[in-house]
Structure formats: C-alpha cells, structure tokens
Amino acid sequence: MSSLSHLPRKQQRLVPDGPPSRRRQTALTVTGAVLLSLTGTVSPAPPAAAAAPPLKGAGTCANIDFVHRPRSAFPDTGPGRAIFRAQATTIETAVLCLINAERTNLRPLKRYVALGRKGSLNLSAATAAHAAAAVELRWWGKAEPGKDCRPVKGNPGQCDPHINPQTDSTPLSRAQAVGYGRRCASFSIGENTYAGWGTSSVTPRAAVTWWMNSTPHRDAILNPAFTEVYTRTAWGSADRAAGSITPAVTYVQMFGRCD
C-alpha cells in the first residue's frame, strides 16, 4: 500500500486519526485536507522476482543482496548487539540507493541523520516502530477467523498492513504522533510495506523489485512531491503465511515532505 497526505498547517489539528495497511507487498496513499481518505491495493501472492525487469541501480548500489541475520547470529555483547542493529542501516542505505536510481530526472530522496531536521529522525523512529509492531502482532496477509486486523477497503479478504489493529494508528497519525509536520506550512506522508521470507526474498533487491512492479508502490517511490524517505526493517515476518521459515524480514518505508 502507499500513503500520501498533503495537509496545510491550519488544518492538521482537524484531521482525525484514520486507518493504515498490510504485508509482504503493500502501499498506502493518504490524502486529506480536513477529512482523511485512504486508498491502496494489496496483492496476496509473493513477489515473482524472476519476472521483473532489472533494477536500474543493480550494478552500482552496494549491499542490495544483503541478507539480514537474527540476533542469535551475533555475540550477546555490546559490540555484537551493535552489529546486529547496524544491519538495518545497511539495508536502508541499499534501498535508498536503489530507489533513487529509479527516480530518473527526479530529485533524489534523502535520509536525514542530523538532529533538528524538522522531526525527520522521529519519522525514522516511527517507521521502525511500525515494523517492530507488525512483526510482534503478525496481522498482515489474509483476513482469517480469529485474526485481529482491519480489512483493506474494497478487499475484505486482506488485512490492511498500514493500520495497526491494536492501536488503530495510520501512517498519518504515526507521523503526527512523533511531531512530524509541526514545523511545516504543509507536509506529505507516504508508506510502503513488504514482508519477505526465504533468502532470496528478504534482500533490498527483492523488496524494491516488488515495489517497482506494483503500481501503487512504484507511484509512491516515483512521486516528485516527496523529498525524504526512511526504510526500516525488523527480523521476522508480519505475515503468518511465512510460518517458521527463516530468514524472514519485514520492511516499512515511509516518505515525507515538509515545506
């Protein structure tokens, strides 16, 4: 699913909390002024990487076939835990390179790491928190009896990965909760999600390939309105269809623009 919200500052306080979206492949688009609307599509099938055209950055971007490893693969020491956490940055950097290679003739997206950039670090943290919650609750995928999830609008058989069923938070409400947009005359928010399992499906190449071959996800990546992006990962699958297969990794990608 993919999500876009463009909200003038005076209207931000009037926008009610609304719903977000789902699993291994999803993009949500949020647009709103005083009222919030959500649109998006979800595919229940795993991505078919073999059928996809090669990514433009495949020959130049580093670590695009990086495979996230579990915490148990590292020593239970300070340095070991730091190396485990550093995997998320390696993946995020690879994804950023790949999507900017796709944004031909568009302004490259940035990932801010300096303090004081209009809440961007908080936006990154909100992205990571949604990925972690998705792995903990595992609501993405098919809507099934006894499974707590919010169905995708127009597709009741699929759970919306952008809406946390425990908190009902959405990409917009999560961004606003960490203060994104408070120092902006207007701002936009977008979100893509992906969950993969099996070595070939958990890499940055696999995630970006799927997104680029899904219209709503590709539209978010190629949206000229966005200026920044954060891609955070969590070990484990947010979709129960993965079962106990490892490696399994969940991706959440949040786009932003603050004017």
C-alpha positions as CSV (number, residue, x, y, z in Angstrom):
1,M,0.0,0.0,0.0
2,S,1.1,3.6,-0.4
3,S,0.2,6.7,1.5
4,L,0.3,10.3,0.8
5,S,-1.0,13.2,2.9
6,H,-0.8,16.8,2.0
7,L,-2.1,19.0,4.8
8,P,-1.9,22.7,5.4
9,R,-0.7,23.5,8.9
10,K,-4.0,25.2,9.9
11,Q,-5.9,22.0,9.0
12,Q,-3.7,19.5,10.7
13,R,-5.4,19.7,14.1
14,L,-8.8,19.0,12.3
15,V,-7.7,15.7,10.7
16,P,-9.0,12.7,12.7
17,D,-6.9,9.6,13.2
18,G,-7.6,7.1,10.4
19,P,-6.5,3.7,9.3
20,P,-3.1,2.3,7.7
21,S,-2.2,-1.0,5.7
22,R,-0.5,-4.7,5.2
23,R,2.1,-7.4,4.3
24,R,4.9,-8.7,2.1
25,Q,3.7,-6.3,-0.5
26,T,1.7,-3.1,0.2
27,A,1.5,0.6,-0.5
28,L,-1.0,3.1,1.0
29,T,-1.9,6.6,-0.2
30,V,-3.4,9.0,2.3
31,T,-4.7,12.3,1.0
32,G,-6.6,14.8,3.1
33,A,-7.5,18.3,3.9
34,V,-10.0,18.4,6.7
35,L,-11.1,14.8,6.0
36,L,-8.7,11.9,5.7
37,S,-9.2,9.3,3.0
38,L,-7.1,6.1,2.5
39,T,-6.6,4.2,-0.7
40,G,-4.5,1.3,-1.7
41,T,-4.2,-2.2,-3.1
42,V,-2.8,-5.4,-1.7
43,S,-1.6,-8.5,-3.5
44,P,-1.9,-11.8,-1.6
45,A,0.8,-13.5,-3.7
46,P,4.5,-13.5,-3.0
47,P,6.5,-11.3,-5.5
48,A,7.9,-13.0,-8.6
49,A,11.3,-11.5,-8.8
50,A,12.2,-13.6,-11.9
51,A,9.5,-11.9,-14.0
52,A,10.6,-8.3,-13.0
53,P,12.9,-6.2,-15.1
54,P,16.3,-5.5,-13.5
55,L,16.6,-2.5,-11.2
56,K,18.5,0.5,-12.6
57,G,20.8,0.6,-9.6
58,A,21.6,-3.2,-9.6
59,G,25.0,-2.7,-11.0
60,T,26.1,0.3,-8.9
61,C,24.4,0.1,-5.5
62,A,26.1,-1.8,-2.7
63,N,24.7,-4.5,-0.4
64,I,21.5,-5.0,-2.5
65,D,21.6,-8.7,-1.8
66,F,22.3,-8.3,1.9
67,V,20.6,-10.9,4.0
68,H,19.5,-9.8,7.5
69,R,20.7,-12.2,10.2
70,P,19.0,-12.9,13.5
71,R,20.2,-11.6,16.8
72,S,21.3,-15.2,17.7
73,A,24.0,-15.0,15.0
74,F,25.9,-12.4,16.9
75,P,27.6,-12.5,20.3
76,D,25.5,-11.3,23.2
77,T,27.9,-8.4,23.9
78,G,27.7,-4.7,23.4
79,P,29.6,-4.9,20.1
80,G,27.6,-7.9,19.0
81,R,24.3,-6.2,19.6
82,A,25.6,-3.1,17.8
83,I,26.5,-5.1,14.7
84,F,23.0,-6.7,14.8
85,R,21.4,-3.3,14.9
86,A,23.7,-2.0,12.2
87,Q,22.1,-4.4,9.7
88,A,19.1,-2.1,9.5
89,T,21.2,0.8,8.4
90,T,23.0,-1.3,5.7
91,I,19.6,-2.3,4.3
92,E,18.2,1.2,4.5
93,T,21.2,2.6,2.6
94,A,20.9,0.0,-0.1
95,V,17.2,0.6,-0.6
96,L,17.8,4.4,-0.7
97,C,20.4,3.9,-3.5
98,L,18.1,1.6,-5.5
99,I,15.0,3.8,-5.4
100,N,17.0,6.9,-6.2
101,A,18.4,5.1,-9.3
102,E,14.7,4.6,-10.3
103,R,13.9,8.3,-9.8
104,T,15.3,9.3,-13.2
105,N,15.0,13.1,-13.7
106,L,13.5,13.5,-10.3
107,R,15.1,15.0,-7.2
108,P,16.9,12.2,-5.2
109,L,15.2,11.3,-1.9
110,K,17.3,12.0,1.2
111,R,17.7,10.2,4.5
112,Y,18.5,12.8,7.2
113,V,20.6,11.7,10.1
114,A,21.4,15.2,11.6
115,L,19.4,16.5,14.6
116,G,17.0,19.3,14.1
117,R,15.7,18.4,10.6
118,K,12.0,19.2,11.2
119,G,11.4,15.9,13.0
120,S,12.9,13.6,10.4
121,L,14.7,11.5,12.9
122,N,11.4,11.0,14.7
123,L,9.9,10.0,11.4
124,S,12.5,7.3,11.0
125,A,11.8,6.1,14.5
126,A,8.1,5.9,13.8
127,T,8.9,3.8,10.7
128,A,11.0,1.4,12.8
129,A,8.3,1.2,15.5
130,H,5.6,0.2,12.9
131,A,7.9,-2.6,11.5
132,A,8.5,-3.9,15.0
133,A,4.8,-3.8,15.9
134,A,4.0,-5.6,12.7
135,V,6.3,-8.5,13.5
136,E,5.0,-8.7,17.0
137,L,1.3,-8.8,16.1
138,R,1.7,-10.5,12.7
139,W,-1.6,-9.2,11.3
140,W,-0.5,-8.7,7.6
141,G,-1.8,-11.1,5.0
142,K,-5.1,-12.8,4.6
143,A,-8.1,-11.9,6.8
144,E,-8.9,-15.1,8.8
145,P,-11.3,-16.0,11.6
146,G,-9.9,-15.0,14.9
147,K,-7.3,-12.7,13.3
148,D,-7.4,-9.2,14.6
149,C,-6.9,-6.9,11.6
150,R,-8.6,-4.1,9.7
151,P,-9.5,-5.3,6.2
152,V,-8.4,-3.4,3.1
153,K,-11.1,-1.1,1.8
154,G,-12.7,-2.9,-1.2
155,N,-10.9,-6.1,-0.4
156,P,-12.2,-7.7,2.8
157,G,-10.2,-10.8,2.4
158,Q,-7.0,-9.0,3.0
159,C,-5.7,-7.2,6.2
160,D,-4.5,-3.7,5.8
161,P,-0.8,-3.6,6.8
162,H,-0.8,0.2,7.3
163,I,-3.4,0.0,10.1
164,N,-2.2,-1.3,13.4
165,P,-5.2,-3.3,14.7
166,Q,-4.2,-2.8,18.4
167,T,-3.8,1.0,18.3
168,D,-5.7,1.9,15.0
169,S,-2.7,4.1,14.1
170,T,-2.2,5.0,10.5
171,P,0.9,6.4,8.6
172,L,-0.5,9.9,9.1
173,S,-1.3,9.5,12.8
174,R,2.0,7.8,13.5
175,A,3.9,10.7,11.8
176,Q,1.9,13.3,13.7
177,A,2.4,11.4,17.0
178,V,6.1,11.9,16.7
179,G,5.7,15.6,15.8
180,Y,6.3,15.4,12.0
181,G,4.7,18.4,10.3
182,R,4.5,20.7,13.3
183,R,7.2,22.9,11.9
184,C,5.9,22.7,8.3
185,A,3.5,25.0,6.4
186,S,2.3,21.9,4.7
187,F,3.6,18.3,4.6
188,S,3.1,14.9,2.9
189,I,3.5,11.4,4.2
190,G,3.7,8.1,2.3
191,E,4.2,4.5,3.3
192,N,5.1,1.2,1.5
193,T,5.4,-2.1,3.2
194,Y,6.9,-5.5,2.4
195,A,7.4,-8.8,4.2
196,G,9.6,-11.5,2.7
197,W,10.8,-14.9,3.8
198,G,13.4,-17.2,2.3
199,T,16.9,-16.0,1.5
200,S,16.1,-14.6,-2.0
201,S,13.1,-12.7,-0.7
202,V,14.4,-10.7,2.2
203,T,17.0,-8.6,0.4
204,P,16.8,-4.9,-0.5
205,R,16.8,-6.1,-4.2
206,A,13.7,-8.3,-3.5
207,A,11.8,-5.5,-1.7
208,V,12.5,-2.8,-4.2
209,T,11.9,-5.1,-7.2
210,W,8.4,-6.0,-5.8
211,W,7.6,-2.3,-5.1
212,M,8.6,-1.2,-8.6
213,N,6.4,-3.9,-10.1
214,S,3.4,-2.9,-8.1
215,T,1.6,0.3,-9.3
216,P,0.8,2.0,-6.0
217,H,4.2,1.2,-4.5
218,R,6.0,2.4,-7.6
219,D,3.9,5.6,-7.7
220,A,5.0,6.4,-4.1
221,I,8.7,5.8,-5.0
222,L,8.4,8.0,-8.1
223,N,6.3,10.7,-6.5
224,P,8.1,14.0,-7.2
225,A,6.4,15.6,-4.1
226,F,8.5,13.5,-1.7
227,T,11.9,14.8,-0.5
228,E,12.9,12.2,2.1
229,V,12.5,8.5,2.8
230,Y,13.2,6.1,5.7
231,T,13.2,2.3,5.2
232,R,13.3,0.4,8.4
233,T,13.3,-3.4,8.9
234,A,12.6,-5.9,11.6
235,W,13.7,-9.5,11.9
236,G,10.6,-11.8,11.4
237,S,7.6,-11.8,9.2
238,A,4.5,-9.7,9.8
239,D,2.5,-12.2,7.7
240,R,1.7,-15.5,9.3
241,A,1.9,-17.2,6.0
242,A,5.7,-17.3,6.5
243,G,5.2,-19.9,9.2
244,S,8.6,-20.7,10.7
245,I,10.6,-20.1,7.6
246,T,13.8,-18.1,8.1
247,P,15.3,-15.7,7.2
248,A,12.2,-13.6,7.4
249,V,12.3,-9.8,7.3
250,T,9.6,-7.1,7.4
251,Y,10.2,-3.7,5.7
252,V,8.3,-0.5,6.3
253,Q,9.2,2.5,4.1
254,M,7.9,6.0,5.0
255,F,8.2,9.0,2.7
256,G,7.9,12.6,3.7
257,R,7.9,16.2,2.6
258,C,7.9,19.2,4.9
259,D,7.6,22.7,3.4
